[in-house]
Amino acid sequence: MRFGVYIQVPFCQTKCAYCNFHTGVVSSARYEPYAEAVCREVREYTTVYGTAGLALSEGFHQGVVDTVYLGGGTPSLLDPEHLRRMLGVIRSAFTSDLVEVTLEADPETIEEEKARAWTRSGINRVSLGVQSFSDAELKAAGRMHRRDDIHGAVPLLRAAGIANLSFDLIAGLPHQTSESWHHSLDELLAFSPEHVSIYLLELDEGSRLGREVLRGGARYSVGALPTDDEMAEFYDIACRELASAGYHHYEISNWAKPGFEARHNLKYWRREPYLGFGAGAHSFSGTERWANVHDPAAYVAAIETGSSPIEQREAVSREQALEEELFLGLRQLDGIDVAQLEQVYDVPLSARFDALAGAGLVEREGTTVRLAPTRLSISNEVFVELLR
């Protein structure tokens, strides 16, 4: 069995207005004890899981780790030595064949020597939190970096030997217009990253911007937010521009040059196993999901005292597994094989798609069903209807 490892680093320099993640701004003095706790959790994973009454299958003990994802938060804030130790303990604790090791990084945190240290430690892919090339949009969103930081960071990463770069853009930021969106896409394409992620801005009570919108306030440039229709238009523009540039659209929010699809993230969409370490990290065995406590201080305390950091456990029922197969499978543009799912789960499924196909929301080709390419921007409506 091949599986992935995710390391959560929940620290940031500032909290972006739109962010609804469990991250926070803390003193850099807390980075070292946190990194050591992660290393210890990985090193002693069988004991840590045993304390929680969780027994991994032999597939994990005898399997091979082939992807690592260092996410957050902003893991590029950590000292390169912290990252090197984390990767070193993963190699010691598990049999590994690390074909993809991803580090999430913000442009303003990248320095020449740090980038070179990352590649020496085995990091071969960087996911760069670009979000926009417009300084007005970046400022309104609460980002620390500006356009010039992006232009300074990319050459440093390339010179350090990072041959696999992923850029993130957000459609729907305050002050974003069709003109500025086109400009961000043009600048992105000029850099020719191997991978691109386009996310639609999500507004909910988990972020400062979302709460302000919900209460009808005016802070955080609420009045400058694009409409839902404009966001959908931005997404459709990105689909066309990236296709014209030769990128393969393989998942609703993700495009790649041939051979550069995100191997680690594909594990999530394909329901393949992965282990998560760090505060708030999630794991999936194939039949069960579990998650660590979100608070970094509580997480470090649990590891240091030999207590279990796991605060959530859930056995995945067959019904839940089928729903995940449908939802996650349809996020991938190759679609799902309905006949295969009917055989595995022993349930009729084909009729579920009749109304969606009639409305032009999905396409059928033999036993394969996929989202209609022209309706991807309203995919959530399809998922809601399908999972009723």
N, C-alpha and C positions, 0 to 999 in steps of 0.2 A: 504494500500500500504506500502511495505517495501522498503527503499531506503538507499543509502550509503552517507557518508560525507567524502570528501577529504580535507585535510589541506596541503597547499603548503608552505614549508619552503625553500626559494631559496638561502640559505647560505652554503658555503663550506669552508674548510680550505685551499684548493688549487683547481685550475682548472685542471682536468685531461686532458691529451693530446687528448683523443678521445671524450671528452664530447661535445655534441651539444645542451645541455639544457640551458634554461635561468636561470643560477645560477651565483653567484659571490662570491668573497672573500671580506668581509667587517669587520669593527671593531665590536667586541662583544658588544660594547655599543649600537649598533643598534638592538640587539635582543629584548630587553625589549619593545621599542615602537612598533616594528613589532608584537610581541606577543599580545600586548594590542590592536592593530588595528584589528588583526584577531578575537580576542574575541569580539570586538565591532561589527564587521561585522556579526558574527554569532548571537550575542544578538539582533541586530537591523536588521535582514535580510529582514523582510517585508518592512521596510522603505528604506533600501538600494536598494532593487529591485524596489520598487515603484518609487524612484528617476530616475531609468533607464527606467521607463515605462513597467516594467516586472511584470506580475501578475502570481504567482504560482497557480496551481490547488489545489483544496481542498485536493487532495491526499497527498500533502506534509504537509499541516497543520494538517491533521488528521492521517497521516501515522506514521510509526515507523522507526527510524534509527536503523539499526541492524549491520552496519559495519562502522568503521572509519579507514581511512588510512592517516597516517602522513608521507608525502613524501617530496622529495626535488630534489637536494640539500642534505643536511645532517642534518635532524631535531634532531639527537642525540647530536648536538652541543649545543642546547638550554638548559638552566637550567631546570631541572625536574619540577620546579614550573611553568614555562611557559607552559609546556605540560599538567600539571595537571589542570591549569586554562582553557586551550583550551577545554579539555575533559569535564570539569565541566560546561562550558557554553553551550556546545552541549547538555548535559543532561538537562540543564535548558530550552533551547530554543525549544527542540523537545521532543516528547515522544520517549523513547529509550529503546532498548533491545539489548545491545551491546555484541553480541556473538563473534565478532572478531574486535580487535583494534590493528592495525599494526603500528609499528614504523620502518622506515628505519634507519639503523645505520651503521657507519663505525667501523671496529674493534678497531682502535686506540682511539676511543672516549669513549669506554666502561669502566666504573669504577664500583666497587662493590656497593657503595651507590647509584649511579645514577641508576643502574639496579634495585635495590630494590625499589627506588622511582618510577620508571616506573611501576612496577607491582602494587604498592599501588595505583597509579592513574588509573589503569584499563587496562593498556597495557598488552595484553596477547599473542602477536605475534611480533617477530622481524625479519625483512628482512635484513640480514647481507650482506653488500657489499664486499664479499670475492674477486671476480673477478679472482683470481689465487692464488696458493700456492707457486709460484716461485718468489723469491725476484727480480730476474733479470727482469721478466715480469712486476712486480708491479712497479719497479723503472722506467722502460722505459715508462710505461703508465702514470706516474706522480702521482701514488697513494701515500698516506702518510703512509699507514700501510705496514707491512711485515708479513711473515708467522708466526713469533712468536707472533705477536699481535692477530692473529686469534686464536691460541692455548691458549692464555691468556683470550680472550674475552668469548669464548663459555662456559667454566666452571662457569664464573661469571653470565652469563645469566641463565644457568640451576639452579644454586644455588639460584638465585633471584626468581625462580618459572616460568620462561618462558618455557612452555612446547610445544611451536609451533615455531620452528626456520625455516627460509627459507634462503638458501645459493644461491647467484648469482655467476655464472662463465661466463667469456667472452671467446669465441673461436675466435682466430685471433689476439691476442695481439702480439706486437713485441717480437721476440726471442722465441715465442712458437713453440715447436716441438711436434711430436707424443709422444716422451718419457715424456716431461714435462706435456703434456695434460693428459696422463695416470696417472702421479704422482698426479696431482691436483684432478682428479676424485677419485683416491684411498684415498687420504687424506679426501676429502669431505665425502666419504662413511664411513670412519672410525668414523666420527662424527655422522653419521646417522641422519641428519636433517629431519624434517617432510616434508619439501618442497624444491624443487630445481628449479632454473631458469637457463637456458643456452641461452645466447644471442650471435649471430654472430656479430662480430665487424662491425659497420657501418661507412663508410668513406664518408663524404660530406663536403661542404664548411662551415658548421656550427661549425666544430672543428678545432683546430690547426693542428692535425695530418692529418685530411682530406684535409685541404687547402695545406699542404705540399706535399701530394701525388698528388693532382691535378695539382700543379705547377711544379712537377718533382723534388722537392727538396730532401734533404737527412737528415734534422733534425728529431728529435723525433724517431730515429731508424727506419726510413722508409724502409731502406734496409733490415731490419730484419723481415719485415712483412711476415706471411705465405701467400701462394697463395690461391685463391678462392677454388681450388680443395682440398687443405689441410684443409681449414676451414670446408668444407663440410664433409671431412673425420672425423675431430674432432667431429662434430655434430653427425655423424652416430655412432661413438665410444660411445659417451655419451648415445645415445638411447639404445644401446645394454647393456652397463654397468648398467645403471639405471634400465632397465627392469629386468636384472638378480638379482638386489638387491631388487626387489619387489616394485619399484615405478610405479605408474600409470601415463602414459603419456596422459594428458587430454587436453593440448593445445600445439601448436607448440613449444613454448619456456618453457613449464612448466610441472613439474612432481610432484607427491605428494604420500605420503603414504595414504592408504585408510582413507577417512574422513578428510584429511587435505588440500584439494584443496583450493586455495585462494578465499574466498567467496566474498571479495570486488572486486577483479579483474574480477571475473566471471560476475559481473554486467556490466562491460564495454563490454565484449564479447557477452553478451546476450541482450545488448541494454536496460538494466534496468536503472531506474532513479538514479541520484546522484547529490549532490550539492557540489561545490568546493568553498573553501574560502582561501584567501591569494593571493599574487601577482602571476599572471599567471595561477591561478587555473581555470579549466574548469568545466562546469555543463551541465547536460542533463536532460530534463524534459520528454522525450519521443517523443516530437514534435519539440523541439527547443534546440539549443546549444548556450551557451554563455561563455565568458572568461573574466577574469579580466586583467587589465594592467599588463605587465610583470615587469616593473621597481619597485623594492620594495619601494624606496623613494616616487615615484609618487603614489603608492598604499596607503602608510601610509598617505600621504598628503590628498588624496581623502577621506579616512575614517575620518580623523580628522576634515575636513572642511564640512563634510556632503554631499560631492559630490559623484557621482557614480563612483566606480572603474571599472565598466564594460566597456570594449572597443570593444568587438566583440559580435555580435548577429547574429544568422542564423536560420531561420525556416527550418526544415528538410522536403523536399518534399517527395512524395511517391517514386519517382525514386531514390532519395538519400537513403531513408530508405531501399529500396530493395537491393541496392548495399551494404549497411552496413550489412544487413542480410546475404548476400552471403559471403562477405569478412570475417566478424567477425565469422560467423557460421562455415565456413570451417577452420578457425584457431583452432577450437575445434575438437579434433579427433573423437568425436561421429558423427560429420558431420551435415548435414542439411536435413530436410524433405522437399523435393522439392514439393510434392503434397500439403503440408500445405501452403507453400509460394505461390504457384500458386493460391490457394483458397483465401488467405488473400489479395494478390496484384492483382488478376484477370489478370494475364499475363502468357503466356506459357513459361516454363523455361527448360523443360527436354532436348530439342534439343541443348541447349547451352553446355551441358556436353558430347555430342556425341564424338566430336573430342578429348576432354581431356581423356575420357574413352578409346577411341581407342589407344591413345598414352600411356596408362598405368599411367596417372598422377592422375586420380581419380578412385575410386571404387564405384560400385552401389550395393545396397542390398535392393531390393524392391524399395520404393520411397526415400530411404536415399542415399545421396551422401556424400562421405568423401574423403579426400586426401589419396592417396596411401601411406601406411606407409614407403615404400622404397624411396619415392620421396619428403619427407618433407623438405629436405635441399634446394630444388628448388621451394618451394611453391610460391614465388613471381612471378615466370613465369606463374604459374597456375592462380593467381589472375589477372595479366595483361591480359592474354588471355580471361578470363571469363568476365571481365568488359569492354571489347572493345565495 
